[in-house]
């Protein structure tokens, strides 16, 4: 594990393997540890970088709003530090929002983009309201908010089957500081719509969705790649494809990296 300072704020990352650079970005309430098994597999033939986004894992918080652009700048600083000029970005959920912001700010540095259980669409009015409610809820009862938020990411039929894994994810999520949670909710709430990036076909895009995703409506999110060259992979489960569909996802990603 390594650190850099970004605006006097500690940013934690890992760097393993050699070859084509792949950057793995976690989602909200997650951290770089979620990629452990993927890192081990992908670094056999690639250089793999995992980064803790602002206010998550071993990275510190920076102010009251962690905008997606700020997180994209963090990613850029890590790549600059590692002297990496171009990378494939894989972003899970919020990590996908950061990947899109990175693609807009640093188009010359992106080789391919994977939106894993993520979307280029901005929050709807309802979703923004829900983020505001979530901020209130986490201030009132941090533990129950985090526990409920994590369980709700899995498809209903997997909540029993993957009970052990869900507990592990909750344990990691509960390490996320309150400020990190609130600042990320605020940042997701104000993020821009970036569907235009997918329409421009500047680089290969892979969209991976779960048909029973409780937080991202499957049908609604198909529209963002209509008329584009983006590839679509659909799984039958929820928002946590990296756990719910692990082996299939590993195969899909390795194919896309080629």
Phi and psi restraints in degrees (value plus and minus 20) as a CYANA .aco file:
   2 UNK   PHI    -147.0  -107.0
   2 UNK   PSI     142.5   182.5
   3 UNK   PHI    -152.7  -112.7
   3 UNK   PSI     130.2   170.2
   4 UNK   PHI    -151.2  -111.2
   4 UNK   PSI     147.4   187.4
   5 UNK   PHI    -124.7   -84.7
   5 UNK   PSI     109.4   149.4
   6 UNK   PHI    -143.2  -103.2
   6 UNK   PSI      95.3   135.3
   7 UNK   PHI      30.9    70.9
   7 UNK   PSI      26.1    66.1
   8 UNK   PHI      41.5    81.5
   8 UNK   PSI       1.6    41.6
   9 UNK   PHI    -136.9   -96.9
   9 UNK   PSI     110.9   150.9
  10 UNK   PHI     -91.3   -51.3
  10 UNK   PSI     109.4   149.4
  11 UNK   PHI    -140.1  -100.1
  11 UNK   PSI     107.4   147.4
  12 UNK   PHI    -125.4   -85.4
  12 UNK   PSI     119.8   159.8
  13 UNK   PHI    -172.5  -132.5
  13 UNK   PSI     147.4   187.4
  14 UNK   PHI    -143.3  -103.3
  14 UNK   PSI     137.4   177.4
  15 UNK   PHI    -166.3  -126.3
  15 UNK   PSI      94.4   134.4
  16 UNK   PHI    -161.1  -121.1
  16 UNK   PSI     135.6   175.6
  17 UNK   PHI      58.2    98.2
  17 UNK   PSI     158.8   198.8
  18 UNK   PHI    -155.8  -115.8
  18 UNK   PSI     132.5   172.5
  19 UNK   PHI     100.5   140.5
  19 UNK   PSI    -169.4  -129.4
  20 UNK   PHI     -79.5   -39.5
  20 UNK   PSI     112.5   152.5
  21 UNK   PHI    -101.4   -61.4
  21 UNK   PSI     108.1   148.1
  22 UNK   PHI    -143.2  -103.2
  22 UNK   PSI     104.8   144.8
  23 UNK   PHI    -127.1   -87.1
  23 UNK   PSI     102.9   142.9
  24 UNK   PHI    -125.5   -85.5
  24 UNK   PSI      99.9   139.9
  25 UNK   PHI    -134.4   -94.4
  25 UNK   PSI     104.5   144.5
  26 UNK   PHI     -96.2   -56.2
  26 UNK   PSI     152.3   192.3
  27 UNK   PHI    -118.6   -78.6
  27 UNK   PSI    -193.9  -153.9
  28 UNK   PHI     -80.6   -40.6
  28 UNK   PSI     114.4   154.4
  29 UNK   PHI      48.9    88.9
  29 UNK   PSI     -10.2    29.8
  30 UNK   PHI    -130.8   -90.8
  30 UNK   PSI    -196.6  -156.6
  31 UNK   PHI    -174.4  -134.4
  31 UNK   PSI    -199.0  -159.0
  32 UNK   PHI     -81.5   -41.5
  32 UNK   PSI     -38.5     1.5
  33 UNK   PHI     -85.4   -45.4
  33 UNK   PSI     -41.0    -1.0
  34 UNK   PHI     -81.4   -41.4
  34 UNK   PSI     -41.7    -1.7
  35 UNK   PHI    -114.9   -74.9
  35 UNK   PSI     -13.7    26.3
  36 UNK   PHI     -67.5   -27.5
  36 UNK   PSI     -73.7   -33.7
  37 UNK   PHI     -89.3   -49.3
  37 UNK   PSI     -52.9   -12.9
  38 UNK   PHI     -90.6   -50.6
  38 UNK   PSI     -61.9   -21.9
  39 UNK   PHI     -77.8   -37.8
  39 UNK   PSI     -67.9   -27.9
  40 UNK   PHI     -79.8   -39.8
  40 UNK   PSI     -61.8   -21.8
  41 UNK   PHI     -92.5   -52.5
  41 UNK   PSI     -70.1   -30.1
  42 UNK   PHI     -89.1   -49.1
  42 UNK   PSI     -51.1   -11.1
  43 UNK   PHI     -95.4   -55.4
  43 UNK   PSI     -23.5    16.5
  44 UNK   PHI     -84.1   -44.1
  44 UNK   PSI     -52.8   -12.8
  45 UNK   PHI    -148.2  -108.2
  45 UNK   PSI     -21.3    18.7
  46 UNK   PHI    -155.3  -115.3
  46 UNK   PSI     147.8   187.8
  47 UNK   PHI    -114.7   -74.7
  47 UNK   PSI     100.7   140.7
  48 UNK   PHI    -134.7   -94.7
  48 UNK   PSI     107.4   147.4
  49 UNK   PHI    -137.5   -97.5
  49 UNK   PSI     107.0   147.0
  50 UNK   PHI    -136.1   -96.1
  50 UNK   PSI     118.8   158.8
  51 UNK   PHI    -147.9  -107.9
  51 UNK   PSI     115.3   155.3
  52 UNK   PHI    -102.4   -62.4
  52 UNK   PSI      97.9   137.9
  53 UNK   PHI     -90.8   -50.8
  53 UNK   PSI     147.2   187.2
  54 UNK   PHI     -71.9   -31.9
  54 UNK   PSI     110.7   150.7
  55 UNK   PHI      52.8    92.8
  55 UNK   PSI      -4.8    35.2
  56 UNK   PHI    -149.3  -109.3
  56 UNK   PSI     132.0   172.0
  57 UNK   PHI      36.0    76.0
  57 UNK   PSI    -148.6  -108.6
  58 UNK   PHI    -117.2   -77.2
  58 UNK   PSI      -9.6    30.4
  59 UNK   PHI    -115.0   -75.0
  59 UNK   PSI     122.8   162.8
  60 UNK   PHI    -101.6   -61.6
  60 UNK   PSI     146.1   186.1
  61 UNK   PHI    -103.9   -63.9
  61 UNK   PSI     136.1   176.1
  62 UNK   PHI    -156.3  -116.3
  62 UNK   PSI      71.0   111.0
  63 UNK   PHI      60.0   100.0
  63 UNK   PSI    -185.5  -145.5
  64 UNK   PHI    -120.3   -80.3
  64 UNK   PSI     -31.9     8.1
  65 UNK   PHI    -153.4  -113.4
  65 UNK   PSI      99.4   139.4
  66 UNK   PHI    -117.2   -77.2
  66 UNK   PSI      69.4   109.4
  67 UNK   PHI     -89.2   -49.2
  67 UNK   PSI     133.7   173.7
  68 UNK   PHI     -81.8   -41.8
  68 UNK   PSI     -54.0   -14.0
  69 UNK   PHI     -85.1   -45.1
  69 UNK   PSI     -57.8   -17.8
  70 UNK   PHI     -84.4   -44.4
  70 UNK   PSI     -63.2   -23.2
  71 UNK   PHI     -84.5   -44.5
  71 UNK   PSI     -56.4   -16.4
  72 UNK   PHI     -83.9   -43.9
  72 UNK   PSI     -57.9   -17.9
  73 UNK   PHI     -84.5   -44.5
  73 UNK   PSI     -56.2   -16.2
  74 UNK   PHI     -80.7   -40.7
  74 UNK   PSI     -67.7   -27.7
  75 UNK   PHI     -78.0   -38.0
  75 UNK   PSI     -64.7   -24.7
  76 UNK   PHI     -81.4   -41.4
  76 UNK   PSI     -60.6   -20.6
  77 UNK   PHI     -83.8   -43.8
  77 UNK   PSI     -59.3   -19.3
  78 UNK   PHI     -84.6   -44.6
  78 UNK   PSI     -64.4   -24.4
  79 UNK   PHI     -84.1   -44.1
  79 UNK   PSI     -60.1   -20.1
  80 UNK   PHI     -81.5   -41.5
  80 UNK   PSI     -65.4   -25.4
  81 UNK   PHI     -78.1   -38.1
  81 UNK   PSI     -57.9   -17.9
  82 UNK   PHI    -109.5   -69.5
  82 UNK   PSI     -19.3    20.7
  83 UNK   PHI      38.5    78.5
  83 UNK   PSI      20.6    60.6
  84 UNK   PHI    -120.7   -80.7
  84 UNK   PSI     103.8   143.8
  85 UNK   PHI    -112.6   -72.6
  85 UNK   PSI     -46.0    -6.0
  86 UNK   PHI    -167.9  -127.9
  86 UNK   PSI     122.1   162.1
  87 UNK   PHI    -167.8  -127.8
  87 UNK   PSI     136.6   176.6
  88 UNK   PHI    -109.6   -69.6
  88 UNK   PSI     108.2   148.2
  89 UNK   PHI    -126.2   -86.2
  89 UNK   PSI     108.4   148.4
  90 UNK   PHI    -136.7   -96.7
  90 UNK   PSI      98.0   138.0
  91 UNK   PHI    -142.5  -102.5
  91 UNK   PSI     102.9   142.9
  92 UNK   PHI    -108.9   -68.9
  92 UNK   PSI     102.3   142.3
  93 UNK   PHI      34.2    74.2
  93 UNK   PSI    -132.1   -92.1
  94 UNK   PHI     -78.2   -38.2
  94 UNK   PSI     -52.8   -12.8
  95 UNK   PHI     -81.0   -41.0
  95 UNK   PSI     -51.4   -11.4
  96 UNK   PHI     -88.3   -48.3
  96 UNK   PSI     -57.9   -17.9
  97 UNK   PHI     -82.5   -42.5
  97 UNK   PSI     -59.3   -19.3
  98 UNK   PHI     -87.7   -47.7
  98 UNK   PSI     -61.1   -21.1
  99 UNK   PHI     -79.3   -39.3
  99 UNK   PSI     -60.3   -20.3
 100 UNK   PHI     -87.1   -47.1
 100 UNK   PSI     -61.6   -21.6
 101 UNK   PHI     -83.4   -43.4
 101 UNK   PSI     -59.5   -19.5
 102 UNK   PHI     -82.8   -42.8
 102 UNK   PSI     -63.4   -23.4
 103 UNK   PHI     -82.8   -42.8
 103 UNK   PSI     -54.5   -14.5
 104 UNK   PHI     -93.7   -53.7
 104 UNK   PSI     -62.8   -22.8
 105 UNK   PHI     -98.5   -58.5
 105 UNK   PSI     -52.8   -12.8
 106 UNK   PHI    -151.1  -111.1
 106 UNK   PSI      39.9    79.9
 107 UNK   PHI     -77.8   -37.8
 107 UNK   PSI     -50.3   -10.3
 108 UNK   PHI     -93.5   -53.5
 108 UNK   PSI     -32.9     7.1
 109 UNK   PHI    -120.1   -80.1
 109 UNK   PSI     -21.9    18.1
 110 UNK   PHI    -125.1   -85.1
 110 UNK   PSI     107.9   147.9
 111 UNK   PHI    -114.1   -74.1
 111 UNK   PSI     -70.5   -30.5
 112 UNK   PHI    -167.7  -127.7
 112 UNK   PSI     140.1   180.1
 113 UNK   PHI    -153.4  -113.4
 113 UNK   PSI     111.3   151.3
 114 UNK   PHI    -132.6   -92.6
 114 UNK   PSI     100.7   140.7
 115 UNK   PHI    -119.5   -79.5
 115 UNK   PSI      82.0   122.0
 116 UNK   PHI    -117.2   -77.2
 116 UNK   PSI      92.4   132.4
 117 UNK   PHI      29.3    69.3
 117 UNK   PSI      27.9    67.9
 118 UNK   PHI    -158.6  -118.6
 118 UNK   PSI     158.8   198.8
 119 UNK   PHI    -170.5  -130.5
 119 UNK   PSI     130.1   170.1
 120 UNK   PHI    -110.0   -70.0
 120 UNK   PSI     -25.8    14.2
 121 UNK   PHI     -98.1   -58.1
 121 UNK   PSI     127.6   167.6
 122 UNK   PHI     -96.6   -56.6
 122 UNK   PSI     149.2   189.2
 123 UNK   PHI     -84.3   -44.3
 123 UNK   PSI     118.3   158.3
 124 UNK   PHI     -92.3   -52.3
 124 UNK   PSI     149.5   189.5
 125 UNK   PHI     -77.7   -37.7
 125 UNK   PSI     -60.8   -20.8
 126 UNK   PHI     -83.6   -43.6
 126 UNK   PSI     -62.6   -22.6
 127 UNK   PHI     -85.5   -45.5
 127 UNK   PSI     -59.4   -19.4
 128 UNK   PHI     -82.1   -42.1
 128 UNK   PSI     -61.6   -21.6
 129 UNK   PHI     -82.0   -42.0
 129 UNK   PSI     -61.6   -21.6
 130 UNK   PHI     -84.3   -44.3
 130 UNK   PSI     -54.6   -14.6
 131 UNK   PHI     -85.3   -45.3
 131 UNK   PSI     -62.2   -22.2
 132 UNK   PHI     -82.2   -42.2
 132 UNK   PSI     -61.4   -21.4
 133 UNK   PHI     -84.2   -44.2
 133 UNK   PSI     -59.1   -19.1
 134 UNK   PHI     -83.3   -43.3
 134 UNK   PSI     -59.1   -19.1
 135 UNK   PHI     -81.6   -41.6
 135 UNK   PSI     -63.0   -23.0
 136 UNK   PHI     -83.9   -43.9
 136 UNK   PSI     -65.0   -25.0
 137 UNK   PHI     -83.5   -43.5
 137 UNK   PSI     -61.6   -21.6
 138 UNK   PHI     -91.3   -51.3
 138 UNK   PSI     -49.6    -9.6
 139 UNK   PHI     -89.0   -49.0
 139 UNK   PSI     -54.7   -14.7
 140 UNK   PHI     -96.9   -56.9
 140 UNK   PSI     -65.5   -25.5
 141 UNK   PHI    -167.8  -127.8
 141 UNK   PSI      69.4   109.4
 142 UNK   PHI     -74.6   -34.6
 142 UNK   PSI     -72.4   -32.4
 143 UNK   PHI     -83.6   -43.6
 143 UNK   PSI     -66.7   -26.7
 144 UNK   PHI     -88.9   -48.9
 144 UNK   PSI     -53.9   -13.9
 145 UNK   PHI     -80.6   -40.6
 145 UNK   PSI     -70.4   -30.4
 146 UNK   PHI     -83.7   -43.7
 146 UNK   PSI     -65.7   -25.7
 147 UNK   PHI     -79.8   -39.8
 147 UNK   PSI     -65.2   -25.2
 148 UNK   PHI     -87.9   -47.9
 148 UNK   PSI     -62.9   -22.9
 149 UNK   PHI     -78.2   -38.2
 149 UNK   PSI     -61.7   -21.7
 150 UNK   PHI     -90.3   -50.3
 150 UNK   PSI     -68.5   -28.5
 151 UNK   PHI     -76.7   -36.7
 151 UNK   PSI     -57.1   -17.1
 152 UNK   PHI     -92.5   -52.5
 152 UNK   PSI     -23.7    16.3
 153 UNK   PHI    -106.3   -66.3
 153 UNK   PSI     -38.7     1.3
 154 UNK   PHI    -113.7   -73.7
 154 UNK   PSI     129.6   169.6
 155 UNK   PHI     -86.2   -46.2
 155 UNK   PSI     130.1   170.1
 156 UNK   PHI     -74.4   -34.4
 156 UNK   PSI     -62.1   -22.1
 157 UNK   PHI     -90.2   -50.2
 157 UNK   PSI     -33.2     6.8
 158 UNK   PHI    -116.4   -76.4
 158 UNK   PSI     -27.9    12.1
 159 UNK   PHI     -88.5   -48.5
 159 UNK   PSI     -45.7    -5.7
 160 UNK   PHI    -109.1   -69.1
 160 UNK   PSI     -67.3   -27.3
 161 UNK   PHI     -77.3   -37.3
 161 UNK   PSI     -58.4   -18.4
 162 UNK   PHI    -128.3   -88.3
 162 UNK   PSI       7.7    47.7
 163 UNK   PHI     -72.5   -32.5
 163 UNK   PSI     -62.3   -22.3
 164 UNK   PHI     -84.7   -44.7
 164 UNK   PSI     -65.4   -25.4
 165 UNK   PHI     -83.0   -43.0
 165 UNK   PSI     -59.9   -19.9
 166 UNK   PHI     -82.4   -42.4
 166 UNK   PSI     -60.0   -20.0
 167 UNK   PHI     -83.1   -43.1
 167 UNK   PSI     -57.8   -17.8
 168 UNK   PHI     -85.4   -45.4
 168 UNK   PSI     -62.6   -22.6
 169 UNK   PHI     -83.6   -43.6
 169 UNK   PSI     -61.8   -21.8
 170 UNK   PHI     -81.1   -41.1
 170 UNK   PSI     -63.8   -23.8
 171 UNK   PHI     -79.6   -39.6
 171 UNK   PSI     -60.8   -20.8
 172 UNK   PHI     -89.1   -49.1
 172 UNK   PSI     -62.1   -22.1
 173 UNK   PHI     -81.2   -41.2
 173 UNK   PSI     -55.9   -15.9
 174 UNK   PHI     -90.3   -50.3
 174 UNK   PSI     -27.1    12.9
 175 UNK   PHI    -106.8   -66.8
 175 UNK   PSI     -28.7    11.3
 176 UNK   PHI     -94.4   -54.4
 176 UNK   PSI     103.8   143.8
 177 UNK   PHI     -87.6   -47.6
 177 UNK   PSI     131.9   171.9
 178 UNK   PHI     -72.7   -32.7
 178 UNK   PSI     -65.3   -25.3
 179 UNK   PHI     -81.1   -41.1
 179 UNK   PSI     -59.4   -19.4
 180 UNK   PHI     -82.1   -42.1
 180 UNK   PSI     -60.0   -20.0
 181 UNK   PHI     -86.8   -46.8
 181 UNK   PSI     -70.0   -30.0
 182 UNK   PHI     -83.9   -43.9
 182 UNK   PSI     -65.5   -25.5
 183 UNK   PHI     -83.3   -43.3
 183 UNK   PSI     -54.2   -14.2
 184 UNK   PHI     -93.3   -53.3
 184 UNK   PSI     -60.9   -20.9
 185 UNK   PHI     -80.2   -40.2
 185 UNK   PSI     -63.5   -23.5
 186 UNK   PHI     -82.8   -42.8
 186 UNK   PSI     -61.2   -21.2
 187 UNK   PHI     -86.4   -46.4
 187 UNK   PSI     -60.7   -20.7
 188 UNK   PHI     -87.6   -47.6
 188 UNK   PSI     -55.0   -15.0
 189 UNK   PHI     -83.7   -43.7
 189 UNK   PSI     -56.1   -16.1
 190 UNK   PHI    -118.9   -78.9
 190 UNK   PSI     -12.2    27.8
 191 UNK   PHI     -89.6   -49.6
 191 UNK   PSI     131.4   171.4
 192 UNK   PHI     -98.7   -58.7
 192 UNK   PSI     137.0   177.0
 193 UNK   PHI     -96.7   -56.7
 193 UNK   PSI     111.2   151.2
 194 UNK   PHI    -146.2  -106.2
 194 UNK   PSI       9.1    49.1
 195 UNK   PHI     -78.6   -38.6
 195 UNK   PSI     -53.2   -13.2
 196 UNK   PHI     -77.1   -37.1
 196 UNK   PSI     -50.7   -10.7
 197 UNK   PHI     -83.5   -43.5
 197 UNK   PSI     -57.8   -17.8
 198 UNK   PHI     -92.7   -52.7
 198 UNK   PSI     -54.0   -14.0
 199 UNK   PHI     -89.6   -49.6
 199 UNK   PSI     -46.6    -6.6
 200 UNK   PHI     -98.2   -58.2
 200 UNK   PSI     -33.8     6.2
 201 UNK   PHI      31.1    71.1
 201 UNK   PSI      24.7    64.7
 202 UNK   PHI     -96.0   -56.0
 202 UNK   PSI     -47.8    -7.8
 203 UNK   PHI    -173.2  -133.2
 203 UNK   PSI     138.2   178.2
 204 UNK   PHI     -82.8   -42.8
 204 UNK   PSI     116.2   156.2
 205 UNK   PHI    -145.4  -105.4
 205 UNK   PSI     116.2   156.2
 206 UNK   PHI    -140.0  -100.0
 206 UNK   PSI     102.5   142.5
 207 UNK   PHI    -125.7   -85.7
 207 UNK   PSI     104.3   144.3
 208 UNK   PHI    -137.6   -97.6
 208 UNK   PSI     100.9   140.9
 209 UNK   PHI    -146.5  -106.5
 209 UNK   PSI     132.6   172.6
 210 UNK   PHI    -122.1   -82.1
 210 UNK   PSI     109.5   149.5
 211 UNK   PHI     -86.1   -46.1
 211 UNK   PSI     -45.2    -5.2
 212 UNK   PHI    -131.4   -91.4
 212 UNK   PSI      10.3    50.3
 213 UNK   PHI     -84.4   -44.4
 213 UNK   PSI      99.4   139.4
 214 UNK   PHI     -93.7   -53.7
 214 UNK   PSI     -36.7     3.3
 215 UNK   PHI    -131.3   -91.3
 215 UNK   PSI     -42.7    -2.7
 216 UNK   PHI    -140.1  -100.1
 216 UNK   PSI      93.0   133.0
 217 UNK   PHI     -84.5   -44.5
 217 UNK   PSI     102.9   142.9
 218 UNK   PHI     -79.6   -39.6
 218 UNK   PSI     -74.1   -34.1
 219 UNK   PHI     -79.6   -39.6
 219 UNK   PSI     -65.1   -25.1
 220 UNK   PHI     -77.9   -37.9
 220 UNK   PSI     -57.1   -17.1
 221 UNK   PHI    -104.7   -64.7
 221 UNK   PSI     -27.2    12.8
 222 UNK   PHI     -90.1   -50.1
 222 UNK   PSI     -51.5   -11.5
 223 UNK   PHI     -82.7   -42.7
 223 UNK   PSI     -46.0    -6.0
 224 UNK   PHI     -87.0   -47.0
 224 UNK   PSI     -39.4     0.6
 225 UNK   PHI    -130.2   -90.2
 225 UNK   PSI     -13.5    26.5
 226 UNK   PHI     -81.9   -41.9
 226 UNK   PSI     112.2   152.2
 227 UNK   PHI      53.8    93.8
 227 UNK   PSI      -4.3    35.7
 228 UNK   PHI    -137.8   -97.8
 228 UNK   PSI     152.7   192.7
 229 UNK   PHI    -113.5   -73.5
 229 UNK   PSI     -13.4    26.6
 230 UNK   PHI     -81.6   -41.6
 230 UNK   PSI     122.3   162.3
 231 UNK   PHI    -108.7   -68.7
 231 UNK   PSI     130.1   170.1
 232 UNK   PHI    -142.9  -102.9
 232 UNK   PSI     112.0   152.0
 233 UNK   PHI    -144.3  -104.3
 233 UNK   PSI     107.4   147.4
 234 UNK   PHI    -134.0   -94.0
 234 UNK   PSI     115.6   155.6
 235 UNK   PHI    -130.6   -90.6
 235 UNK   PSI     141.9   181.9
 236 UNK   PHI    -105.9   -65.9
 236 UNK   PSI     -16.9    23.1
 237 UNK   PHI    -133.3   -93.3
 237 UNK   PSI    -170.1  -130.1
 238 UNK   PHI    -115.5   -75.5
 238 UNK   PSI    -165.6  -125.6
 239 UNK   PHI    -103.2   -63.2
 239 UNK   PSI     -31.8     8.2
 240 UNK   PHI    -130.2   -90.2
 240 UNK   PSI      38.0    78.0
 241 UNK   PHI     -75.7   -35.7
 241 UNK   PSI     -50.9   -10.9
 242 UNK   PHI     -87.1   -47.1
 242 UNK   PSI     -36.6     3.4
 243 UNK   PHI    -130.5   -90.5
 243 UNK   PSI     -66.2   -26.2
 244 UNK   PHI     -89.7   -49.7
 244 UNK   PSI     -49.5    -9.5
 245 UNK   PHI    -153.3  -113.3
 245 UNK   PSI      22.2    62.2
 246 UNK   PHI     -72.1   -32.1
 246 UNK   PSI     -77.2   -37.2
 247 UNK   PHI     -86.0   -46.0
 247 UNK   PSI     -61.7   -21.7
 248 UNK   PHI     -83.1   -43.1
 248 UNK   PSI     -61.0   -21.0
 249 UNK   PHI     -85.2   -45.2
 249 UNK   PSI     -62.2   -22.2
 250 UNK   PHI     -78.4   -38.4
 250 UNK   PSI     -62.2   -22.2
 251 UNK   PHI     -84.4   -44.4
 251 UNK   PSI     -66.5   -26.5
 252 UNK   PHI     -78.7   -38.7
 252 UNK   PSI     -65.8   -25.8
 253 UNK   PHI     -87.4   -47.4
 253 UNK   PSI     -63.4   -23.4
 254 UNK   PHI     -79.8   -39.8
 254 UNK   PSI     -59.8   -19.8
 255 UNK   PHI     -81.8   -41.8
 255 UNK   PSI     -62.9   -22.9
 256 UNK   PHI     -88.8   -48.8
 256 UNK   PSI     -52.2   -12.2
 257 UNK   PHI     -89.8   -49.8
 257 UNK   PSI     -44.7    -4.7
